[in-house]
Amino acid sequence: MMGILQEDGLHFRMSRYSDMEDRLEVAYAMKLLTDAGLINPDDGDAEHCFPYILSLSRNPDSLLMWQLYANKADGIAFEIDRKFENIPVHNKKAFSSYLHEVNYSADPQVVIELAGKYKGYLKYNGDSYPELLAAFFKHPQYSYEEETRLIFPSPALFKMKYDKETAEGILRDNLERIEPGQFRYNGTRIVRYSEIIIPREYLRGIIIGHNSPDNSVEVVKSYLEALGYPDNVDVRFSDFRETINHYSQNY
């Protein structure tokens, strides 16, 4: 929590899509894009400008998500105002980020329809980058996550040289020249990421897992106060805590 919750806001790491831990997810989305005729499956990683993503959930208090992603419910979940999507990311105003609900369909036609809807997002300087759509899709078996993602294009799309007279882009390469500090070791390998700071005024609440210590709400409130956060942030235990307390007292 302390690494994310800082004085100026919530510091999150946006992961490069192809560097994510779940290889099945990436393979599934690439197959969908291939079946839809949007990409060539033989192209290597260097040929694709995969996006960077921040994964969120529309269900802030899911029992399954607590068990899978929050140290078996001894963790926290942040409730964030959806309006944060309007903040600038990387100050790259020429290319918008998107907050988009993940689609759990296995139908290539759905991919084609979204490609048409976001055709402006998939093009830059006349070139097309359909692989940016990969992060919009996941296997139907993941639907329990109710995921929404902030999706931001690869920094490679901004590495341009310009003709001084016409101001037109004349050369681009796929090298993502991100800073050395934007690599991290995730326990098994080095991965690429890009940090996003969500200003603290968008924090609406903090839900504490039902297996956390009894004084957790008090501790988190004290930490928020020490950072100078307003006292209107709703800090509370997961609703499943009430079930635990009931059975602990009566059985």
Phi, psi and chi 1 to 4 in degrees:
 res  aa     phi    psi   chi1   chi2   chi3   chi4
   1 MET       -  -42.1  178.0 -171.4   75.6      -
   2 MET   -66.8  -26.7  -64.5  175.6   69.2      -
   3 GLY   -71.6  -28.8      -      -      -      -
   4 ILE   -89.7  -48.2  -65.0  174.4      -      -
   5 LEU   -85.1  105.0 -162.9   57.6      -      -
   6 GLN  -127.1  175.3  -60.7 -173.6   33.8      -
   7 GLU   -58.4  -40.0  -73.6 -173.1   82.0      -
   8 ASP   -88.7   -8.8   56.0  -13.8      -      -
   9 GLY   151.7 -161.8      -      -      -      -
  10 LEU   -96.3  119.0  -54.5  173.6      -      -
  11 HIS   -96.2  108.5  -70.4 -124.6      -      -
  12 PHE  -114.3  153.7  -71.3  112.0      -      -
  13 ARG  -102.7  121.7  -69.9  170.7  174.6  171.6
  14 MET   -88.2  121.5  -58.8  179.5   71.8      -
  15 SER   -87.3  144.0  -59.1      -      -      -
  16 ARG   -68.5  132.2 -170.4 -178.3 -164.6  -89.0
  17 TYR   -53.9  -44.9 -179.5   76.6      -      -
  18 SER   -75.1   -9.8   61.0      -      -      -
  19 ASP   -94.6    1.2  -70.2   -3.4      -      -
  20 MET   -67.0  155.9  -66.7 -168.6  -55.8      -
  21 GLU   -65.5  -37.8 -168.5   72.6   23.9      -
  22 ASP   -82.4   99.1 -167.2  -20.8      -      -
  23 ARG   -67.6  -30.1  -64.7  175.1   62.1 -165.9
  24 LEU   -62.2  -40.6  172.0   61.5      -      -
  25 GLU   -60.2  -47.1  176.6 -177.9  -21.6      -
  26 VAL   -64.7  -45.2  177.1      -      -      -
  27 ALA   -62.0  -39.9      -      -      -      -
  28 TYR   -64.2  -47.2  176.0   77.3      -      -
  29 ALA   -64.5  -39.0      -      -      -      -
  30 MET   -65.6  -35.8  -65.1  -59.7  -76.5      -
  31 LYS   -65.9  -40.1 -176.7  179.5 -174.7  -56.4
  32 LEU   -59.9  -45.3  -87.7 -178.7      -      -
  33 LEU   -66.2  -35.0  -66.6  173.8      -      -
  34 THR   -68.0  -46.6  -59.5      -      -      -
  35 ASP   -62.2  -29.1  -68.6  -14.1      -      -
  36 ALA   -82.9   -2.2      -      -      -      -
  37 GLY    75.4   23.6      -      -      -      -
  38 LEU   -96.5  -25.8  -64.2  176.1      -      -
  39 ILE  -135.4  163.3   64.1  168.7      -      -
  40 ASN   -96.8  118.4 -177.2  -12.7      -      -
  41 PRO   -65.2  -16.6   26.0  -35.2      -      -
  42 ASP   -85.3   -8.7  -63.5  -34.5      -      -
  43 ASP   -68.7  136.8  -71.5  -18.2      -      -
  44 GLY   -80.4  176.5      -      -      -      -
  45 ASP   -58.2  -37.4 -176.6   79.8      -      -
  46 ALA   -66.6  -17.7      -      -      -      -
  47 GLU   -88.5   -5.1  -62.1  -60.8  -41.9      -
  48 HIS  -116.2  136.3  -65.6  -67.7      -      -
  49 CYS  -100.3   75.1  -73.9      -      -      -
  50 PHE   -65.3  149.0  -72.5  106.6      -      -
  51 PRO   -79.8  171.3   32.0  -37.3      -      -
  52 TYR  -106.4  141.5  -75.9   66.9      -      -
  53 ILE  -133.5  150.6   63.9  170.8      -      -
  54 LEU  -118.2  119.5  175.3   65.8      -      -
  55 SER   -91.3  130.8  -66.7      -      -      -
  56 LEU  -131.8  168.2  -52.0  162.2      -      -
  57 SER  -128.9  144.2  176.1      -      -      -
  58 ARG   -81.6   -9.9  -61.8 -174.9  -61.4  -78.8
  59 ASN  -111.4  101.5 -174.8  -12.2      -      -
  60 PRO   -77.7   -7.9   31.7  -36.2      -      -
  61 ASP  -139.4   62.1 -162.1    7.0      -      -
  62 SER   -97.7  127.1  161.7      -      -      -
  63 LEU   -60.2  -42.4 -177.2   58.7      -      -
  64 LEU   -65.6  -41.3 -176.2   55.1      -      -
  65 MET   -66.7  -36.5  -64.6  -72.0  -83.9      -
  66 TRP   -59.3  -43.1  -78.4  120.0      -      -
  67 GLN   -69.6  -35.5  -66.2  -63.0  111.4      -
  68 LEU   -84.1  -38.2  -69.9  174.9      -      -
  69 TYR  -121.0    1.7  -61.3  113.6      -      -
  70 ALA  -132.0   46.0      -      -      -      -
  71 ASN    52.1   46.0 -166.3   27.9      -      -
  72 LYS    55.4   49.4  -62.3 -170.6 -178.2  -58.8
  73 ALA    73.2   17.8      -      -      -      -
  74 ASP  -109.8   67.8 -176.5    8.4      -      -
  75 GLY  -158.9 -165.1      -      -      -      -
  76 ILE  -135.4  159.9   67.3  170.7      -      -
  77 ALA  -128.8  136.2      -      -      -      -
  78 PHE   -94.9  134.3  -64.6  103.9      -      -
  79 GLU   -99.9  121.0  -70.1 -175.2  -56.0      -
  80 ILE  -122.1  136.9  -57.3  170.4      -      -
  81 ASP   -64.5  128.2 -170.2  -34.2      -      -
  82 ARG   -61.0  -20.6 -171.2 -176.7  176.6   99.3
  83 LYS   -64.9   -9.5  -67.0  178.7 -178.3  177.5
  84 PHE   -61.4  -18.7   88.1   88.8      -      -
  85 GLU   -61.1  -16.3   66.9 -179.6  -61.9      -
  86 ASN   -85.7   -4.8  -62.9  -41.0      -      -
  87 ILE   -75.3  148.5   65.8  175.3      -      -
  88 PRO   -70.2  139.7   24.6  -33.5      -      -
  89 VAL  -110.6  122.3 -179.6      -      -      -
  90 HIS    60.7   10.2  -64.7  -75.4      -      -
  91 ASN    58.2   26.0  -64.1  -44.0      -      -
  92 LYS   -95.0   80.3  -61.9  -67.6 -166.1  -80.6
  93 LYS   -72.2  -15.7  -63.3  179.7 -179.7  178.7
  94 ALA   -76.3  -12.6      -      -      -      -
  95 PHE  -140.9  117.7 -145.4  142.2      -      -
  96 SER   -77.9  149.1  -61.0      -      -      -
  97 SER   -91.4  162.7   58.6      -      -      -
  98 TYR  -131.3  134.1  -80.7   91.1      -      -
  99 LEU   -98.6  111.2 -170.5   66.5      -      -
 100 HIS  -136.2  135.8 -162.7  -79.2      -      -
 101 GLU   -68.8  135.1  -65.9 -177.9   -0.4      -
 102 VAL   -66.8  138.0  169.6      -      -      -
 103 ASN   -97.7  126.5 -167.4  -58.6      -      -
 104 TYR  -102.6   23.8  -61.8   99.6      -      -
 105 SER   -81.7  149.6  172.4      -      -      -
 106 ALA  -106.4   13.7      -      -      -      -
 107 ASP   -93.9  115.7 -174.9   -2.9      -      -
 108 PRO   -57.1  -27.4  -24.2   34.6      -      -
 109 GLN   -63.6  -33.1 -174.9   58.4   37.6      -
 110 VAL   -64.7  -37.5  174.8      -      -      -
 111 VAL   -62.7  -45.1 -177.1      -      -      -
 112 ILE   -61.5  -41.5  -64.9  172.3      -      -
 113 GLU   -64.5  -41.6  -69.2  173.4   -0.3      -
 114 LEU   -69.0  -33.8  -84.6 -179.0      -      -
 115 ALA   -61.3  -37.3      -      -      -      -
 116 GLY   -70.0  -38.9      -      -      -      -
 117 LYS   -66.8  -36.8  179.2  179.7  179.0 -179.8
 118 TYR  -109.3   29.0  -70.2  100.1      -      -
 119 LYS   -60.1  -31.9   59.2 -176.3  178.7 -178.9
 120 GLY   -68.3  -35.8      -      -      -      -
 121 TYR   -69.7  -29.9  172.3   71.8      -      -
 122 LEU   -86.1   -2.8  -56.5  178.2      -      -
 123 LYS  -116.6  143.4  -69.6 -175.1  177.8  -66.0
 124 TYR  -148.7  124.0 -170.7   75.5      -      -
 125 ASN    52.9   38.1 -159.8   47.0      -      -
 126 GLY    88.2  -15.6      -      -      -      -
 127 ASP   -93.3  153.6  -66.4  -32.3      -      -
 128 SER  -109.0  140.2 -179.1      -      -      -
 129 TYR  -130.4   72.9  -58.3   95.2      -      -
 130 PRO   -63.7  -20.1   23.8  -35.1      -      -
 131 GLU   -64.8  -14.8   60.1  -89.3   20.3      -
 132 LEU   -62.7  -21.0  -66.5  176.1      -      -
 133 LEU   -74.4  -16.4  -85.0 -179.6      -      -
 134 ALA   -54.1  -40.5      -      -      -      -
 135 ALA   -72.0   -7.9      -      -      -      -
 136 PHE   -79.7  -11.1  -74.2   62.1      -      -
 137 PHE  -126.6  146.5  -66.2   91.4      -      -
 138 LYS  -144.6  160.1  -67.4 -176.3   77.7  167.1
 139 HIS   -59.9  141.7 -167.4  -76.0      -      -
 140 PRO   -53.9  -26.8  -28.0   35.6      -      -
 141 GLN   -65.7  -15.3  -69.9  -71.9  -15.6      -
 142 TYR   -90.3    5.1  -72.7  104.7      -      -
 143 SER   -61.9  -22.1   60.1      -      -      -
 144 TYR   -61.5  -20.6   64.1   85.2      -      -
 145 GLU   -73.2  -22.9  -64.8  177.5  -19.4      -
 146 GLU    48.6   51.7  -59.9 -179.5   54.8      -
 147 GLU   -84.1  141.1 -172.7  173.8   -8.4      -
 148 THR  -122.3  140.3  -66.9      -      -      -
 149 ARG  -125.3  140.6  -74.6  174.6  165.0  171.8
 150 LEU   -88.2  119.6 -179.1   69.5      -      -
 151 ILE  -116.2  122.3  -56.9  169.5      -      -
 152 PHE  -126.6  135.2 -174.2   78.5      -      -
 153 PRO   -60.8  155.3  -20.9   32.1      -      -
 154 SER   -59.7  140.9  162.6      -      -      -
 155 PRO   -59.1  -19.3  -24.7   34.8      -      -
 156 ALA   -59.7  -28.3      -      -      -      -
 157 LEU   -70.2  -12.1  -66.0  177.4      -      -
 158 PHE  -103.6    1.1  -57.7  102.7      -      -
 159 LYS   -86.7   83.4  -55.0  -59.9 -178.4 -177.2
 160 MET  -118.3  152.7  -56.3  -72.4  -63.5      -
 161 LYS  -110.5  146.8  -69.7 -176.7  178.5  179.2
 162 TYR  -124.6  144.6  -66.4   91.1      -      -
 163 ASP   -74.2  123.8 -177.5  -69.5      -      -
 164 LYS   -64.3  -28.6  -67.2 -177.9  178.8  179.6
 165 GLU   -83.7  -41.1  -66.3 -177.1    2.1      -
 166 THR   -99.4  -15.7   65.5      -      -      -
 167 ALA    63.5   19.6      -      -      -      -
 168 GLU   -91.8  144.2  -66.8 -179.0   -4.6      -
 169 GLY   -67.6  131.8      -      -      -      -
 170 ILE  -119.5  -10.4   56.6  174.4      -      -
 171 LEU  -156.9  137.4  179.4   64.8      -      -
 172 ARG  -142.4  146.6 -178.1 -165.6   60.7   80.1
 173 ASP  -129.8  170.2   62.7   45.7      -      -
 174 ASN   -94.7    9.5  -73.9  -34.6      -      -
 175 LEU   -75.1  123.0  -63.8  177.7      -      -
 176 GLU   -90.7   91.0  -63.5  179.3   31.7      -
 177 ARG   -79.9   62.2  -60.1 -172.7 -172.9   92.2
 178 ILE   -80.4  160.5   56.0  180.0      -      -
 179 GLU   -71.1  154.5  -60.8  -61.0  -39.5      -
 180 PRO   -55.6  -31.2  -27.2   35.7      -      -
 181 GLY   -71.0   -5.6      -      -      -      -
 182 GLN  -101.3   29.2  -68.0  177.3  -76.8      -
 183 PHE  -123.8  145.8  -67.6   82.7      -      -
 184 ARG  -145.8  157.7   67.0 -176.4  179.5   90.6
 185 TYR   -96.0  120.7 -177.8   68.0      -      -
 186 ASN   -95.8   12.9   70.1   -5.4      -      -
 187 GLY   108.1  -23.4      -      -      -      -
 188 THR  -129.5  -26.6   57.6      -      -      -
 189 ARG  -162.2  168.8   58.0 -159.7  170.9   97.5
 190 ILE   -85.8  133.8  -63.8  175.7      -      -
 191 VAL  -129.8  159.8  -62.6      -      -      -
 192 ARG   -97.1  143.3  -70.3  160.3  -74.4 -171.5
 193 TYR  -150.2  167.2   74.7   91.9      -      -
 194 SER  -138.9  131.1 -169.3      -      -      -
 195 GLU   -82.3  143.1 -173.6  177.9   73.4      -
 196 ILE  -126.9  139.0  176.7  176.1      -      -
 197 ILE  -112.1  116.2  -58.7  174.6      -      -
 198 ILE   -91.8  114.6  -61.9  177.0      -      -
 199 PRO   -52.3  147.3  -27.1   36.7      -      -
 200 ARG   -64.9  -21.2   65.3 -174.5 -165.9  175.6
 201 GLU   -66.9  -12.7   57.1  -96.5   30.0      -
 202 TYR   -90.2   -4.2  -68.0   96.3      -      -
 203 LEU   -79.5  118.3  177.5   62.9      -      -
 204 ARG  -100.6  -31.0  -66.0  -69.0  175.8  -96.4
 205 GLY  -165.8  164.5      -      -      -      -
 206 ILE  -132.2  120.4  -64.9  177.7      -      -
 207 ILE  -101.4  131.5  -55.8  175.7      -      -
 208 ILE  -104.7  132.4  -60.5  172.5      -      -
 209 GLY   -56.9  147.5      -      -      -      -
 210 HIS   -70.0  -12.8   48.3  -85.7      -      -
 211 ASN   -98.3    9.1  -76.2  -27.4      -      -
 212 SER   -77.8  159.1  -61.8      -      -      -
 213 PRO   -57.6  155.6  -25.9   35.7      -      -
 214 ASP   -60.9  -30.0  -67.7  -20.4      -      -
 215 ASN   -92.8   13.2   67.6  -21.4      -      -
 216 SER   -62.5  -41.2  -64.3      -      -      -
 217 VAL   -61.9  -45.1  168.7      -      -      -
 218 GLU   -60.9  -43.4  177.1 -172.3  -10.8      -
 219 VAL   -64.7  -45.1  170.4      -      -      -
 220 VAL   -65.1  -40.9  171.1      -      -      -
 221 LYS   -61.5  -39.7  -75.4 -176.8  175.4 -179.5
 222 SER   -64.8  -38.7  -65.2      -      -      -
 223 TYR   -66.4  -41.9 -175.5   61.2      -      -
 224 LEU   -61.2  -42.7  -74.4  170.5      -      -
 225 GLU   -63.0  -40.4 -177.6  179.6   -1.6      -
 226 ALA   -64.5  -30.0      -      -      -      -
 227 LEU   -84.0   -8.6  -68.9  176.2      -      -
 228 GLY    87.6   18.3      -      -      -      -
 229 TYR   -74.0  150.2  -83.9   68.7      -      -
 230 PRO   -66.1  156.4   23.9  -33.8      -      -
 231 ASP   -83.2    9.5   57.5    9.8      -      -
 232 ASN   -91.7    5.0   62.1   -9.7      -      -
 233 VAL   -74.4  123.5  177.0      -      -      -
 234 ASP   -80.4  106.9 -178.7   21.6      -      -
 235 VAL  -105.9  123.3 -178.0      -      -      -
 236 ARG  -155.1  162.9   65.4 -168.9 -172.7  -81.8
 237 PHE   -79.0  157.0  -83.8  112.9      -      -
 238 SER   -57.3  148.7  160.2      -      -      -
 239 ASP   -59.5  -23.9  -70.8  -17.2      -      -
 240 PHE   -69.9  -16.7  -59.1  108.9      -      -
 241 ARG   -62.9  -35.4 -179.7   84.1  168.9 -168.1
 242 GLU   -63.1  -38.9 -173.2  174.5  -33.7      -
 243 THR   -64.0  -43.8  -58.0      -      -      -
 244 ILE   -60.7  -47.1  -68.2  175.3      -      -
 245 ASN   -62.9  -39.7  -71.1  -20.6      -      -
 246 HIS   -60.9  -49.2  173.2   77.5      -      -
 247 TYR   -73.6  -29.0  -82.2   92.1      -      -
 248 SER   -68.3  -34.4  -63.7      -      -      -
 249 GLN   -83.7  -23.8  -65.2  168.7    5.8      -
 250 ASN  -111.1   -4.2  -65.7  -78.7      -      -
 251 TYR  -135.0      -  -66.4   90.1      -      -
